[in-house]
Amino acid sequence: MSTSTAPTKAPAEQVTASTAPPRKVRGRGERSRAASLASHGVLTLASLVALFPVAWLVFLSLGPDKNDYLHPGRIWSKMTFDNYSFVLQDTNFFDWLKSSLIVSLGTTVIGVLVAATTGYAVSRMRFPGYRKLMWVLLVTQMFPIAVLIVPMYQILSKLQLIDNYFGLILVYCSTAVPYCAWLLKGYFDTIPFEIDEAGRVDGLTPFGTFFRLILPLARPGLAVAGFYSFITAFGEVAFASTFMLSDTKYTFAVGLQSFVSEHDAQRNLMAATAVLVAIPVSAFFYLVQKNLVTGLTAGGTKG
């Protein structure tokens, strides 16, 4: 005698649940669509705020009259490039360009080299007073420019470096080296000490290890230090206007003052010159941008 059981039908709720698509679970690093739209909106607004002064400066540089900044709406109907033609042809623009590049690139090369060797020595060597050395460099940043101009002028005058590119480069290095030394010291701390030991095993001298092994690994930090040194020398006014006496040796920042008279200011020409001045800085930033972000976030170790 055999028994058979009739198949039972699954409930409707169970069928519906089994055929429904699985609910997508948001991952740990994923954001909701609303949060993504909000973040993109904030970033877009921040970008517009950052770009507006640049766009406004370019817009004012196209106005032919020196008082067009008071009535910017009138510029649309009379835009012209005459301001740029005047700056390039009737001023010492190219002399200012030459002076700015000589001083800025000289400060960058000398300043980064001195800061790199200083930061590497403090990071790797334990000589007497190595910690105090870094604090002394930091203290030099506490003095305002107005206090430093008089003694620096006397020193450069005795060395016969007034109205001399090399004298101005040394002055700018005194400002750039302390910050860059601290920056690069922190970056060198992130490079394993075993690399130095491997260089010594291969027969390299300390200088050979530094130049052939450490510096190639420190390119992001060097890029940040070089960019800071370049910007410091390129946009400084007080030292350049004090130590450079010849019109042909003025830097861009000092040359802009030639458009400001006792009773008037030719703001249209100043705007056109400012746009032209931004071109070399933008080109230098483009060259170092690949390593700039990495160098800014690195070197944050405690030393």
BAGU-895492 format. One record per residue (C-alpha): residue number from 0; residue in three letters; z, x, y. Coordinates in pm, whole numbers, padded with zeros to 5 digits. Layout:
% BAGU-895492
PT     i    aa       up     east    north
PT   NUM   ALA        Z        X        Y
...
This chain:
% BAGU-895492
PT     i    aa       up     east    north
PT     0   MET    00000    00000    00000
PT     1   SER   -00110    00154    00330
PT     2   THR   -00002    00074    00677
PT     3   SER   -00207    00123    00991
PT     4   THR   -00103    00108    01348
PT     5   ALA   -00330   -00020    01620
PT     6   PRO   -00393    00221    01909
PT     7   THR   -00199    00135    02217
PT     8   LYS   -00365    00128    02556
PT     9   ALA   -00228    00345    02831
PT    10   PRO   -00084    00165    03128
PT    11   ALA   -00302    00129    03434
PT    12   GLU   -00064    00338    03640
PT    13   GLN   -00090    00629    03395
PT    14   VAL   -00471    00619    03398
PT    15   THR   -00478    00615    03774
PT    16   ALA   -00238    00909    03798
PT    17   SER   -00433    01116    03546
PT    18   THR   -00769    01062    03715
PT    19   ALA   -00644    01121    04074
PT    20   PRO   -00730    01464    04220
PT    21   PRO   -00437    01707    04248
PT    22   ARG   -00272    01728    04587
PT    23   LYS   -00350    02051    04768
PT    24   VAL   -00039    02253    04828
PT    25   ARG   -00046    02469    05140
PT    26   GLY    00014    02836    05071
PT    27   ARG    00290    03037    05223
PT    28   GLY    00070    03207    05481
PT    29   GLU   -00150    02906    05560
PT    30   ARG   -00106    02690    05867
PT    31   SER   -00180    02328    05925
PT    32   ARG   -00488    02226    06118
PT    33   ALA   -00279    02114    06415
PT    34   ALA   -00099    02448    06432
PT    35   SER   -00430    02635    06406
PT    36   LEU   -00583    02430    06688
PT    37   ALA   -00275    02484    06904
PT    38   SER   -00277    02861    06852
PT    39   HIS   -00650    02883    06927
PT    40   GLY   -00600    02674    07238
PT    41   VAL   -00323    02903    07365
PT    42   LEU   -00533    03214    07293
PT    43   THR   -00834    03064    07471
PT    44   LEU   -00622    02979    07775
PT    45   ALA   -00471    03330    07781
PT    46   SER   -00821    03481    07761
PT    47   LEU   -00939    03272    08054
PT    48   VAL   -00636    03374    08259
PT    49   ALA   -00705    03742    08183
PT    50   LEU   -01079    03720    08256
PT    51   PHE   -01057    03511    08571
PT    52   PRO   -00959    03796    08811
PT    53   VAL   -01245    04011    08679
PT    54   ALA   -01498    03729    08715
PT    55   TRP   -01364    03649    09062
PT    56   LEU   -01401    04012    09169
PT    57   VAL   -01762    04022    09048
PT    58   PHE   -01830    03695    09229
PT    59   LEU   -01689    03823    09558
PT    60   SER   -01890    04145    09529
PT    61   LEU   -02210    03939    09552
PT    62   GLY   -02123    03801    09896
PT    63   PRO   -02309    03978    10179
PT    64   ASP   -02046    03916    10449
PT    65   LYS   -01706    04084    10467
PT    66   ASN   -01535    03748    10532
PT    67   ASP   -01693    03563    10242
PT    68   TYR   -01366    03582    10049
PT    69   LEU   -01228    03326    10296
PT    70   HIS   -01507    03080    10210
PT    71   PRO   -01611    03163    09850
PT    72   GLY   -01811    02842    09816
PT    73   ARG   -02075    02978    10054
PT    74   ILE   -02152    03276    09830
PT    75   TRP   -02353    03064    09585
PT    76   SER   -02637    03011    09832
PT    77   LYS   -02666    03374    09948
PT    78   MET   -02585    03596    09648
PT    79   THR   -02721    03949    09682
PT    80   PHE   -02680    04299    09539
PT    81   ASP   -02689    04463    09883
PT    82   ASN   -02324    04564    09854
PT    83   TYR   -02398    04769    09543
PT    84   SER   -02700    04930    09709
PT    85   PHE   -02492    05028    10011
PT    86   VAL   -02212    05175    09800
PT    87   LEU   -02451    05379    09583
PT    88   GLN   -02675    05503    09864
PT    89   ASP   -02469    05522    10184
PT    90   THR   -02129    05642    10061
PT    91   ASN   -01989    05937    09866
PT    92   PHE   -01975    05727    09551
PT    93   PHE   -02118    05992    09318
PT    94   ASP   -01886    06256    09463
PT    95   TRP   -01595    06023    09391
PT    96   LEU   -01732    05969    09040
PT    97   LYS   -01754    06342    08978
PT    98   SER   -01403    06404    09109
PT    99   SER   -01255    06117    08909
PT   100   LEU   -01418    06230    08585
PT   101   ILE   -01317    06594    08633
PT   102   VAL   -00955    06506    08707
PT   103   SER   -00926    06229    08447
PT   104   LEU   -01091    06417    08160
PT   105   GLY   -00905    06737    08250
PT   106   THR   -00573    06549    08249
PT   107   THR   -00664    06387    07917
PT   108   VAL   -00754    06711    07740
PT   109   ILE   -00471    06927    07873
PT   110   GLY   -00210    06652    07869
PT   111   VAL   -00281    06537    07514
PT   112   LEU   -00292    06896    07385
PT   113   VAL    00045    06983    07541
PT   114   ALA    00200    06650    07437
PT   115   ALA    00071    06683    07079
PT   116   THR    00210    07033    07032
PT   117   THR    00541    06928    07189
PT   118   GLY    00572    06615    06977
PT   119   TYR    00480    06802    06659
PT   120   ALA    00732    07079    06725
PT   121   VAL    01015    06832    06783
PT   122   SER    00911    06623    06482
PT   123   ARG    00888    06913    06233
PT   124   MET    01102    07200    06364
PT   125   ARG    01478    07205    06417
PT   126   PHE    01526    07462    06690
PT   127   PRO    01833    07467    06918
PT   128   GLY    01813    07193    07180
PT   129   TYR    01513    07008    07033
PT   130   ARG    01676    06671    07098
PT   131   LYS    01776    06765    07452
PT   132   LEU    01417    06867    07520
PT   133   MET    01292    06515    07457
PT   134   TRP    01564    06367    07676
PT   135   VAL    01476    06608    07956
PT   136   LEU    01115    06489    07933
PT   137   LEU    01237    06132    07954
PT   138   VAL    01454    06202    08259
PT   139   THR    01152    06333    08450
PT   140   GLN    01009    05980    08445
PT   141   MET    01306    05846    08643
PT   142   PHE    01209    06005    08977
PT   143   PRO    00984    05802    09210
PT   144   ILE    00662    05947    09344
PT   145   ALA    00794    05958    09701
PT   146   VAL    01065    06204    09592
PT   147   LEU    00824    06428    09400
PT   148   ILE    00544    06460    09656
PT   149   VAL    00720    06703    09892
PT   150   PRO    00835    06961    09633
PT   151   MET    00504    06937    09447
PT   152   TYR    00315    06994    09772
PT   153   GLN    00520    07306    09843
PT   154   ILE    00462    07440    09491
PT   155   LEU    00087    07378    09501
PT   156   SER    00066    07525    09850
PT   157   LYS    00227    07850    09734
PT   158   LEU   -00008    07859    09435
PT   159   GLN   -00305    07788    09667
PT   160   LEU   -00395    07479    09465
PT   161   ILE   -00408    07227    09750
PT   162   ASP   -00747    07052    09760
PT   163   ASN   -00813    07189    09412
PT   164   TYR   -00900    06991    09099
PT   165   PHE   -00681    07203    08873
PT   166   GLY   -00377    07148    09095
PT   167   LEU   -00420    06771    09081
PT   168   ILE   -00467    06789    08703
PT   169   LEU   -00136    06974    08668
PT   170   VAL    00036    06710    08880
PT   171   TYR   -00098    06429    08664
PT   172   CYS   -00003    06616    08346
PT   173   SER    00357    06623    08468
PT   174   THR    00344    06243    08457
PT   175   ALA    00140    06191    08139
PT   176   VAL    00290    06458    07911
PT   177   PRO    00648    06319    07883
PT   178   TYR    00537    05972    07775
PT   179   CYS    00264    06104    07543
PT   180   ALA    00507    06353    07384
PT   181   TRP    00746    06072    07295
PT   182   LEU    00461    05861    07164
PT   183   LEU    00313    06135    06947
PT   184   LYS    00653    06252    06823
PT   185   GLY    00711    05907    06680
PT   186   TYR    00365    05906    06526
PT   187   PHE    00410    06249    06367
PT   188   ASP    00733    06121    06211
PT   189   THR    00525    05873    06010
PT   190   ILE    00311    06150    05854
PT   191   PRO    00471    06279    05531
PT   192   PHE    00620    06626    05551
PT   193   GLU    00462    06704    05213
PT   194   ILE    00128    06747    05390
PT   195   ASP    00269    07041    05585
PT   196   GLU    00403    07194    05264
PT   197   ALA    00065    07152    05096
PT   198   GLY   -00099    07333    05385
PT   199   ARG    00139    07624    05353
PT   200   VAL    00074    07641    04978
PT   201   ASP   -00299    07664    05052
PT   202   GLY   -00235    07957    05284
PT   203   LEU   -00263    07786    05621
PT   204   THR   -00061    07907    05915
PT   205   PRO    00152    07656    06110
PT   206   PHE   -00124    07630    06372
PT   207   GLY   -00385    07585    06098
PT   208   THR   -00178    07311    05937
PT   209   PHE   -00139    07140    06272
PT   210   PHE   -00506    07153    06376
PT   211   ARG   -00671    07106    06035
PT   212   LEU   -00438    06860    05861
PT   213   ILE   -00206    06683    06103
PT   214   LEU   -00433    06615    06402
PT   215   PRO   -00706    06441    06195
PT   216   LEU   -00439    06209    06053
PT   217   ALA   -00299    06144    06401
PT   218   ARG   -00622    06022    06559
PT   219   PRO   -00488    05671    06637
PT   220   GLY   -00189    05818    06820
PT   221   LEU   -00408    06070    07000
PT   222   ALA   -00639    05787    07108
PT   223   VAL   -00350    05598    07271
PT   224   ALA   -00220    05914    07439
PT   225   GLY   -00569    06000    07564
PT   226   PHE   -00627    05649    07698
PT   227   TYR   -00293    05649    07880
PT   228   SER   -00361    05992    08034
PT   229   PHE   -00709    05889    08142
PT   230   ILE   -00593    05565    08305
PT   231   THR   -00300    05742    08475
PT   232   ALA   -00527    05997    08640
PT   233   PHE   -00814    05758    08711
PT   234   GLY   -00619    05497    08905
PT   235   GLU   -00352    05702    09083
PT   236   VAL   -00360    05700    09466
PT   237   ALA   -00053    05869    09617
PT   238   PHE   -00094    06217    09469
PT   239   ALA   -00472    06219    09509
PT   240   SER   -00463    06119    09875
PT   241   THR   -00196    06382    09948
PT   242   PHE   -00325    06685    09758
PT   243   MET   -00703    06635    09803
PT   244   LEU   -00813    06691    10162
PT   245   SER   -01195    06697    10140
PT   246   ASP   -01390    06372    10148
PT   247   THR   -01616    06494    09868
PT   248   LYS   -01316    06559    09641
PT   249   TYR   -01161    06214    09673
PT   250   THR   -01120    06015    09355
PT   251   PHE   -01230    05654    09326
PT   252   ALA   -00886    05518    09409
PT   253   VAL   -00877    05716    09733
PT   254   GLY   -01242    05650    09814
PT   255   LEU   -01172    05276    09823
PT   256   GLN   -00953    05335    10125
PT   257   SER   -01258    05438    10326
PT   258   PHE   -01353    05069    10347
PT   259   VAL   -01024    04983    10516
PT   260   SER   -01013    05055    10889
PT   261   GLU   -00729    05008    11134
PT   262   HIS   -00824    04653    11229
PT   263   ASP   -01057    04540    10953
PT   264   ALA   -01133    04565    10583
PT   265   GLN   -01480    04540    10430
PT   266   ARG   -01371    04344    10127
PT   267   ASN   -01723    04282    09999
PT   268   LEU   -01785    04657    09972
PT   269   MET   -01443    04710    09820
PT   270   ALA   -01519    04448    09555
PT   271   ALA   -01854    04606    09470
PT   272   THR   -01695    04951    09445
PT   273   ALA   -01416    04816    09225
PT   274   VAL   -01672    04671    08984
PT   275   LEU   -01853    05005    08965
PT   276   VAL   -01522    05187    08918
PT   277   ALA   -01440    04970    08617
PT   278   ILE   -01751    05085    08429
PT   279   PRO   -01627    05438    08332
PT   280   VAL   -01289    05299    08226
PT   281   SER   -01456    05031    08015
PT   282   ALA   -01679    05294    07852
PT   283   PHE   -01379    05514    07771
PT   284   PHE   -01191    05215    07628
PT   285   TYR   -01490    05131    07410
PT   286   LEU   -01488    05482    07264
PT   287   VAL   -01121    05471    07163
PT   288   GLN   -01080    05101    07081
PT   289   LYS   -01107    05152    06703
PT   290   ASN   -00793    05362    06696
PT   291   LEU   -00616    05207    06991
PT   292   VAL   -00450    04910    06817
PT   293   THR   -00344    05120    06519
PT   294   GLY   -00197    05384    06746
PT   295   LEU   -00005    05130    06954
PT   296   THR    00163    04975    06650
PT   297   ALA    00232    05306    06477
PT   298   GLY    00486    05564    06584
PT   299   GLY    00762    05310    06610
PT   300   THR    00995    05499    06379
PT   301   LYS    01344    05588    06486
PT   302   GLY    01359    05956    06578
